[in-house]
């Protein structure tokens, strides 16, 4: 009966332990496994109590062995349920060891039960054996976080971090997280810490109590458990008790080996203490005896002398505390070098430890150091910035104290503009201060600050650039700062807001983009980084304000070709056309028209040509867009006309010009030419000029009448715009070459205007005007109208044309040569014959001064338009040697008028004297087939003269042979005929057939 009661009581006690184990504050996973074993054991005992025990003495011994372990398990669970959480965490390894030893002892006690004397099933017997085995082999472990905390505790104690506030704060936060106290619940953590401090007074083990006291000293430095006021009171109480004199170090502080004050003193088996590094080096060199006592030593005999190390630390801190308190007079001295030296020393102390920085703050150094930022001495400012940065790292209170001191932020910002070292230190400080929102506001408001930051972000100094970019990112929390960054060409924060919204923010960012002055590079960068897509998405929203800012921003960004191409690819045209034709959004029309103009200009770029990009793809698009020209105000009219200028120059320009002519654009443009708005008129004339580019079209005869011609002549006479004058002259030069049009031009004063423009040959800015005037003149030099030819000659234009052969652009030279050729064609009939007497007159050509060697009569520039008299031959010959094929061809045509018919011999002599024959032969190698063919025709005539054939034939042979092999069918035949003239080919050769 007694055993039965004992079994029941023990089982009940075990179940109580299980209940307590389920309430533990730490090691919950371990206790879950431990309590499961206890519960199984309790169940077994309850079952065992139901059986009649034969060997009661054996059962009693088993129960006696089991009861102490049950009590131990119950006490362990109770301690871990009610004890201080911090203490339990720090004792986690001891708890785990206790859990394992209790489990093993219980296993051994359970094995004492005499199952063979009980009437139990084999399954129950096996179950008990398995339970005993599991309890015997059970292993309990501390968690990874607990292991990390214990390691950090040891590190703090070993590495002299007992006074490191940030280390203590971080460690205490980790402890709080591990024991289930939120870092937000400072009061709960503080209460738990105070409870921990009280509980260690009841620890029986002196070594454990000493260790816990050291941990408490370390954790007391954490901000979470000690208020700034408490720290300050503690500091001044201690500082005021120290006096003002520095203490000399005790002899025991010095390492006997190095003679220096020890940092990590270790005690050896000889009883003497050395610096760890020194004694380890001594032993590593093979020395096995103590340097002082000569007694044997080993590495294993070295152990930390924590008491001495703590004494050294206390002595150092005492002297540092006194030093810090006594530095103010030196820092405020008028001696620059003394100030710099003192600041350097103070900075060194700040860098040595967080506790020292805390003392510096409590001594109210922040206002003093911040005040030095305006000092003229750069070294003083450098040290001041470095010290403030050290202090700012420790707490938000320090950051606010620095930022709120007078103009400290403004002064730090000024340092950004100084040398690299100072600007980098200023960046470090500002970056640290910017971790507080209200300080970020102060930095953002500092005049010129953001501009300086952007400049530094783009600098070559990698460190300064990194800090500046980080600080800009920090300041980008404020929309006003983001706008300032964008104005300084730092677009990343703006783009981020443009991408992410909300719409109200997108409107602000788009409005900023619309107002920025951007370079082409800026626009390309913004497009590359994705600015266009969100703006196009904003166009789809119903809000007119949103559409408006998006349109204005796109207007600003679209002015570079790559962006225009991207917008076309993104399908912007349909959205823009919809806005352009929406009457309710007429206030946006000018901006939309400008975007479309930019898109049109982009289609003329090489990239657009390569990708076959087209803006207007259908006749309807062209018609709709051009129709607006008649129904909009001058500004939009001008923009639309610019749009069509660009489209006419694009790869699809031929189609655009054809469609414009078909929709009677010429009629509208002629009307616009009569407007008083000079900008619209100039652009209308220019577009009209583009439409004349493709040759004759009936629409010009229909709409360009005498009234229009008069208007065009008036524009040339009155306009101050060279582009407008050039375009107008270009229109005149390209009007249909029929008698009626030429007559109308003549009667409306066009010829006189052409003369005036040609006389401005020396004005470089009138180059295009002269070029078009030279082309326009060609219709008035045709030999079919002698009256017009005489007007040209009498106006003194022939010498002007000769000058243009030397100074004009290639097209100008071509047209000048055409006019000279046409004039020369009349020379033979206009030369005055020379009367001769005597029967020998039929045998000898007339000679003497004043007689033209080509036309054999009296010639002049004004009456017979003779090229020789005009001095045009050599300039024409010079053009033959130039690269421009059309100019060469026209010049050749002009020269060949001198060897027509009976003039051949005399004309060839003139050409030879001018060096033309050699150049004509060289033209055989021209890649221009028409020029090559005319050259062959010229040589065929020239080589009719035996002297010329003999003298120049051989130099032409190789080129002629080459043409017979590589030329066209017509040039092959001509070349073969010339080779036959030169007796190189038989006249029966198949080359004569052109095959």
FENRATA-V303923 format. One record per helix or strand. SS is the DSSP state (A for helix, B for strand). FROM is the first residue (numbers start at 1). TO is the last residue. If there is no record, write none. Layout:
BEGIN
{{SS;FROM;TO} {SS;FROM;TO}}
END
This chain:
BEGIN
{{A;2;21} {A;28;48} {A;56;82} {A;85;90} {A;92;110} {A;115;117} {A;122;137} {A;144;158} {A;165;179} {A;186;202} {A;206;219} {A;228;240} {A;251;253} {B;254;254} {B;261;261} {B;265;267} {B;273;275} {A;276;284} {B;289;289} {B;296;296} {A;299;301} {B;303;304} {A;306;326} {A;328;331} {A;336;352} {A;354;362} {A;366;374} {A;378;392} {A;396;403} {A;408;415} {A;420;433} {A;437;445} {A;449;457} {A;462;475} {A;479;487} {A;492;500} {A;503;515} {A;520;528} {A;531;539} {A;544;557} {A;561;569} {A;572;580} {A;583;602} {A;606;611} {A;619;630} {A;634;649} {A;653;662} {A;665;672} {A;678;691} {A;698;703} {A;706;718} {A;722;734} {A;739;747} {A;750;759} {A;764;780} {A;786;794} {A;797;807} {A;810;824} {A;827;830} {B;832;833} {A;839;842} {B;851;851} {B;857;858} {A;872;880} {A;885;899} {A;901;913} {A;916;925} {A;929;942} {A;946;966} {A;969;981} {A;990;993}}
END
